[in-house]
Amino acid sequence: MRLSMNTVNAAVTQHEGEDIVSFAAVGGKVFAAGPGGLYEVTGTLDDGDDIAASIVFGEQDFGSDKQKRPVAAYVEAKTAMPLTFHVYTPEGDYDYPMNNDSGELVVHKTPLGKGIKAKRLQYGVSGHNIGELPEVTVLIGAGARRV
């Protein structure tokens, strides 16, 4: 397993399988280098399998010490396969399938469960063959109760 970091946004990616030691973006193409040589990173398959992808954002209190209730998630993505939106709380984890398999870059909305309430929330997105994922927004309803 190898980790690589995007120095522009500090995003970390985990790579398994091929012993890749470095990546480079040159002329709009992405290349990977390892003991076996230099490879152009292309396509939506990895050795015949769909490429699994996931991102989990850091835990947030959204600037308030009160309980919050996530109301909806808006995920801008380009993918030909459905995504799953995840909400993580100290009380449990919740998964919401998103039917956003148009293959075009569009914003997809999913309502989130009314029973989720927490002071701090963490969320993420997972799926296969994600071409682009420029923005993820969570609409939060503030609670009145302090914890």
Residue frames as qw, qx, qy, qz and C-alpha x, y, z in Angstrom:
[[0.000, 0.890, 0.456, 0.000, 0.00, 0.00, 0.00],
 [0.403, 0.087, 0.015, 0.911, 1.19, 3.50, -0.87],
 [0.005, -0.839, -0.432, 0.332, -0.14, 6.92, 0.04],
 [0.384, 0.277, 0.231, 0.850, 0.10, 10.01, -2.13],
 [0.072, -0.692, -0.428, 0.577, -0.85, 13.59, -1.27],
 [0.311, 0.734, 0.348, 0.494, -2.27, 16.27, -3.53],
 [0.430, -0.193, -0.266, 0.841, -0.26, 19.27, -2.36],
 [0.101, -0.359, -0.255, -0.892, -2.85, 21.75, -3.67],
 [0.599, -0.474, -0.155, -0.626, -5.72, 20.55, -1.43],
 [0.193, -0.440, 0.780, -0.401, -3.84, 18.23, 0.99],
 [0.904, 0.014, 0.031, -0.426, -5.99, 15.25, -0.07],
 [0.256, -0.445, 0.858, 0.037, -4.43, 11.84, 0.60],
 [0.839, 0.238, -0.256, -0.417, -4.99, 8.85, -1.70],
 [0.613, -0.357, 0.703, -0.044, -4.29, 5.22, -0.82],
 [0.635, 0.478, -0.492, -0.355, -2.99, 2.97, -3.61],
 [0.730, -0.268, 0.617, -0.117, -2.94, -0.81, -3.39],
 [0.892, 0.389, 0.228, 0.040, -1.56, -3.46, -5.70],
 [0.675, 0.573, -0.062, 0.460, 1.03, -2.01, -8.07],
 [0.619, -0.486, -0.149, 0.599, 4.13, -0.69, -6.29],
 [0.282, 0.821, 0.179, 0.463, 3.76, 2.94, -7.40],
 [0.572, -0.315, -0.257, 0.713, 6.34, 5.35, -5.99],
 [0.049, -0.403, -0.035, 0.913, 5.29, 8.63, -7.63],
 [0.378, 0.702, 0.600, 0.070, 2.66, 10.38, -9.75],
 [0.175, -0.327, 0.172, 0.913, 2.94, 13.32, -12.12],
 [0.445, 0.750, 0.459, -0.171, 0.45, 15.38, -14.14],
 [0.271, -0.365, 0.450, 0.768, 1.98, 16.41, -17.46],
 [0.154, 0.077, -0.564, -0.808, 0.13, 17.98, -20.38],
 [0.668, -0.066, -0.013, -0.741, -3.30, 17.12, -18.97],
 [0.845, 0.016, -0.523, -0.111, -2.38, 13.44, -18.46],
 [0.594, -0.653, 0.400, -0.247, -1.54, 11.59, -15.24],
 [0.693, 0.384, -0.604, 0.086, 1.46, 9.24, -15.05],
 [0.779, -0.571, 0.225, -0.132, 2.52, 6.76, -12.36],
 [0.464, 0.604, -0.635, 0.129, 6.07, 5.48, -11.90],
 [0.817, -0.447, 0.315, -0.183, 7.28, 2.36, -10.13],
 [0.471, -0.443, 0.722, 0.246, 9.82, -0.45, -10.36],
 [0.632, 0.334, 0.683, 0.147, 7.95, -1.84, -13.40],
 [0.346, 0.279, 0.427, 0.787, 8.23, 1.40, -15.36],
 [0.145, 0.220, 0.111, -0.958, 6.17, 4.48, -16.24],
 [0.108, 0.450, 0.874, 0.147, 2.40, 4.13, -16.80],
 [0.214, -0.218, -0.154, -0.940, -0.28, 6.53, -18.01],
 [0.158, 0.274, 0.809, -0.495, -3.24, 6.45, -15.60],
 [0.357, 0.049, -0.385, -0.850, -6.36, 6.21, -17.80],
 [0.472, -0.180, -0.789, -0.349, -9.75, 4.57, -18.04],
 [0.597, -0.431, 0.155, -0.659, -12.31, 3.43, -15.50],
 [0.973, -0.140, -0.164, -0.079, -11.03, -0.12, -14.92],
 [0.178, -0.716, 0.664, -0.120, -8.17, -1.47, -12.84],
 [0.047, -0.236, 0.967, 0.081, -7.08, -4.88, -14.16],
 [0.276, -0.251, -0.826, -0.423, -10.65, -5.45, -15.40],
 [0.268, -0.576, -0.707, 0.311, -12.40, -4.33, -12.18],
 [0.043, -0.890, -0.239, -0.386, -14.27, -1.08, -11.55],
 [0.370, 0.285, -0.419, 0.779, -12.13, 1.45, -9.68],
 [0.452, -0.708, -0.534, 0.099, -13.47, 1.87, -6.14],
 [0.238, 0.412, -0.169, 0.863, -13.20, 5.38, -4.70],
 [0.439, -0.748, -0.495, 0.043, -14.12, 6.97, -1.41],
 [0.214, 0.442, -0.249, 0.835, -13.51, 10.22, 0.42],
 [0.491, -0.666, -0.537, 0.162, -14.21, 10.92, 4.10],
 [0.095, 0.745, -0.085, 0.655, -14.12, 14.51, 5.30],
 [0.267, 0.129, -0.660, 0.690, -12.89, 15.53, 8.74],
 [0.262, -0.614, -0.716, 0.204, -15.22, 15.70, 11.72],
 [0.071, 0.374, 0.082, 0.921, -16.93, 19.10, 11.97],
 [0.077, -0.491, -0.688, 0.528, -18.98, 21.03, 14.51],
 [0.185, 0.647, 0.504, 0.541, -20.04, 23.63, 11.89],
 [0.129, 0.392, -0.157, 0.897, -19.15, 26.48, 14.25],
 [0.569, -0.477, 0.002, -0.670, -21.70, 25.66, 16.95],
 [0.010, -0.226, 0.903, -0.366, -21.72, 23.70, 20.21],
 [0.674, 0.106, 0.327, -0.654, -25.41, 22.85, 19.73],
 [0.594, 0.118, 0.791, 0.088, -26.78, 19.65, 18.28],
 [0.285, 0.410, -0.426, -0.754, -27.12, 19.58, 14.51],
 [0.712, 0.293, 0.613, -0.176, -29.35, 17.68, 12.19],
 [0.126, -0.231, 0.648, 0.714, -28.12, 17.00, 8.64],
 [0.568, 0.466, 0.310, -0.603, -31.04, 17.75, 6.30],
 [0.818, 0.559, 0.127, -0.051, -29.72, 17.05, 2.80],
 [0.542, -0.415, 0.477, 0.554, -26.54, 16.35, 0.86],
 [0.578, 0.788, -0.020, -0.209, -25.66, 17.87, -2.50],
 [0.651, -0.329, 0.543, 0.416, -22.94, 16.02, -4.40],
 [0.504, 0.757, -0.224, -0.351, -21.62, 17.38, -7.68],
 [0.557, -0.320, 0.740, 0.201, -20.19, 14.40, -9.52],
 [0.623, 0.475, -0.426, -0.452, -19.56, 12.85, -12.89],
 [0.288, -0.241, 0.924, -0.078, -20.01, 9.08, -12.71],
 [0.554, 0.050, -0.604, -0.571, -21.73, 6.35, -14.67],
 [0.530, -0.227, -0.809, 0.117, -22.41, 4.37, -11.48],
 [0.461, -0.794, -0.262, -0.298, -24.44, 5.22, -8.37],
 [0.221, 0.454, -0.550, 0.665, -22.72, 6.82, -5.37],
 [0.584, -0.573, -0.567, 0.095, -23.33, 6.37, -1.65],
 [0.041, -0.700, 0.233, -0.674, -23.35, 9.30, 0.77],
 [0.659, -0.250, -0.636, 0.315, -22.23, 8.46, 4.33],
 [0.270, -0.764, 0.157, -0.564, -22.88, 10.25, 7.63],
 [0.652, -0.038, -0.649, 0.391, -20.80, 9.23, 10.65],
 [0.380, -0.718, 0.121, -0.570, -21.82, 10.16, 14.22],
 [0.090, -0.391, 0.818, -0.413, -20.76, 8.87, 17.65],
 [0.674, 0.032, 0.509, -0.535, -24.11, 7.05, 17.82],
 [0.745, 0.226, 0.624, 0.072, -23.81, 5.28, 14.47],
 [0.121, -0.279, 0.566, 0.766, -23.12, 5.37, 10.76],
 [0.568, 0.564, 0.454, -0.391, -25.74, 6.01, 8.07],
 [0.288, -0.106, 0.683, 0.662, -25.56, 5.26, 4.33],
 [0.473, 0.633, 0.295, -0.536, -27.70, 6.92, 1.64],
 [0.555, 0.181, 0.639, 0.501, -27.62, 5.51, -1.92],
 [0.197, 0.658, -0.042, -0.725, -27.64, 8.23, -4.58],
 [0.685, 0.429, 0.563, 0.171, -29.05, 7.44, -8.02],
 [0.119, 0.893, -0.163, -0.402, -26.72, 9.70, -9.94],
 [0.646, -0.141, 0.643, 0.386, -25.46, 7.56, -12.77],
 [0.523, 0.798, 0.171, -0.245, -26.04, 9.89, -15.71],
 [0.781, 0.144, 0.230, 0.563, -22.38, 9.99, -16.73],
 [0.221, 0.746, 0.100, 0.620, -22.54, 13.81, -16.85],
 [0.294, -0.002, -0.477, 0.828, -21.27, 16.33, -14.30],
 [0.377, -0.598, -0.368, -0.603, -24.42, 17.20, -12.34],
 [0.168, -0.304, 0.604, -0.717, -25.44, 18.03, -8.76],
 [0.556, -0.277, -0.757, -0.203, -27.32, 15.22, -7.05],
 [0.348, -0.439, 0.355, -0.748, -29.40, 15.73, -3.91],
 [0.554, -0.224, -0.802, -0.002, -30.31, 13.20, -1.27],
 [0.499, -0.680, 0.054, -0.535, -32.44, 13.88, 1.81],
 [0.317, 0.264, -0.809, 0.418, -30.85, 12.72, 5.06],
 [0.480, -0.430, -0.764, 0.025, -32.63, 10.95, 7.94],
 [0.288, -0.757, -0.051, -0.584, -34.52, 13.08, 10.43],
 [0.831, -0.536, -0.152, 0.015, -33.30, 10.98, 13.35],
 [0.726, 0.140, -0.191, 0.646, -29.63, 11.95, 13.04],
 [0.197, -0.947, 0.019, -0.253, -28.64, 14.49, 15.68],
 [0.824, -0.188, -0.146, 0.514, -25.13, 15.12, 16.92],
 [0.228, -0.890, 0.063, 0.391, -22.83, 17.90, 18.07],
 [0.074, -0.607, 0.627, 0.483, -20.12, 16.83, 15.63],
 [0.860, 0.395, 0.255, -0.199, -20.63, 15.18, 12.24],
 [0.221, -0.447, 0.707, 0.501, -18.41, 13.51, 9.70],
 [0.768, 0.482, 0.268, -0.325, -19.48, 12.61, 6.17],
 [0.272, -0.396, 0.727, 0.491, -18.14, 11.01, 3.04],
 [0.732, 0.481, -0.092, -0.474, -18.87, 9.75, -0.48],
 [0.415, -0.299, 0.828, 0.228, -18.03, 6.39, -2.05],
 [0.773, 0.507, 0.140, -0.356, -18.62, 4.69, -5.37],
 [0.723, -0.028, 0.538, 0.432, -16.94, 3.28, -8.46],
 [0.469, 0.369, 0.464, 0.654, -15.51, 4.97, -11.54],
 [0.061, -0.901, -0.274, 0.331, -15.93, 8.53, -10.27],
 [0.595, 0.518, 0.181, 0.588, -14.69, 10.80, -13.04],
 [0.118, 0.446, -0.166, 0.871, -15.06, 14.09, -11.17],
 [0.459, -0.650, -0.587, 0.148, -16.19, 15.13, -7.68],
 [0.281, 0.481, -0.084, 0.826, -15.74, 18.91, -7.50],
 [0.230, -0.361, 0.297, -0.854, -18.11, 19.71, -4.64],
 [0.447, -0.383, -0.807, 0.047, -19.93, 18.13, -1.70],
 [0.182, -0.356, 0.205, -0.893, -22.27, 20.27, 0.42],
 [0.310, -0.378, -0.856, 0.172, -24.27, 19.26, 3.49],
 [0.289, -0.569, -0.128, -0.759, -27.27, 21.33, 4.55],
 [0.342, -0.120, -0.774, 0.519, -27.40, 21.42, 8.36],
 [0.405, -0.704, -0.321, -0.487, -30.43, 22.24, 10.50],
 [0.144, 0.361, -0.610, 0.691, -29.28, 23.69, 13.83],
 [0.524, -0.505, -0.685, 0.023, -30.80, 22.31, 16.99],
 [0.239, -0.808, 0.042, -0.536, -31.67, 24.44, 19.99],
 [0.842, -0.539, 0.000, -0.012, -30.33, 22.08, 22.62],
 [0.107, 0.772, -0.609, 0.146, -26.77, 22.42, 23.94],
 [0.941, -0.050, -0.333, 0.035, -24.85, 19.24, 24.56]]
